[in-house]
Amino acid sequence: MEQTVEEEKGKVTKTTIRYFIQLLRSAGIPKLVLFLAILLSMVGAVTGLVVPLITGQLIDNFAADSFNVRTVGFLAILFLLEAVASGLSYYMLAFVGNQTVNKIRKRLWSKVLALPVPFFDKHRSADTMSRVANDTNEVKTLITDHLIAFCSNLLTVIGAVAILFYLDWRMTLIILIAVPVGFGILMPIGGKMYKISISMYGQLAQLSAMLTQVIGEIRLVKASNAERKEEKSGYDDMDSLYRFGMKEAKINSVLIPLMSMVYGRAAGRYYRVRRRSRLFRCAQRR
């Protein structure tokens, strides 16, 4: 169900990525710092791809009883570069995330104070407090943790595929053929995971609101002998949150082995085909 958010220039249709990007732009996200952070994360990802190749050459040199000091020095420089790039990129993204969330919270707080009184009659005050304090923190988590991981992992995957093509292009093609199969499995399951996550966050906000309200009015609860009633209400919310968590665990328990089986079968087929081709070549030579 689509929602609308009123702004100064009218109404904005709330969708997923489109609305989120518009929200970040309205918060004045520092683009230069964000660009530098992503660039540094990519530098760290590239050095992370180069290090195993140089390490392999270094081990081969040890096996050949020849020690190359330059290779060891270059490897140490790459390790240092990867550590510095990763640390700086994380700090920059943390700065971007904290600054963006701070501005969003200020705008949301001003919006809450400008709302009419009937809004507070329909919604619990603790629920509104949770939206301002906790839900906005998810934006910082997304920028600080997931954004840098997405950029670096994307570059790592591209570089790893290129290296695999160089080492064994047949095996790489088999793996790439298995990727659409994996996406075919992930898409319907991902939709269910999204619905469960939304419901879980809503239930968590409801539990937080209930706890804040009951603890804030604990004198009134004890004076009216409502401890059992509030205890049962809290237990119901906690049990509901537990059920959502178990639903998510069930999906992950099926998804992870299923994906491993898909790629494992792809690798097994490759080795069987390769073995048969070798046997066929040996038979032809005879």
Secondary structure, DSSP 8 states (H G I E B T S, - for coil): --EEEEETTEEEEE-SHHHHHHHHHHTT--HHHHHHHHHHHHHHHHHHHHHHHHHHHHHHHHHTT---HHHHHHHHHHHHHHHHHHHHHHHHHHHHHHHHHHHHHHHHHHHHHHS-HHHHHHS-HHHHHHIIIIITHHHHHIIIIIIHHHHHHHHHHHHHHHHHHHH-HHHHHHHHHHHHHHHHHHHHHHHHHHHHHHHHHHHHHHHHHHHHHHHHTHHHHHHTT-HHHHHHHHHHHHHHHHHHHHHHHHHHHHHHHHHHHHHHHHHHHHHHHHHHHHHHHHHHH-
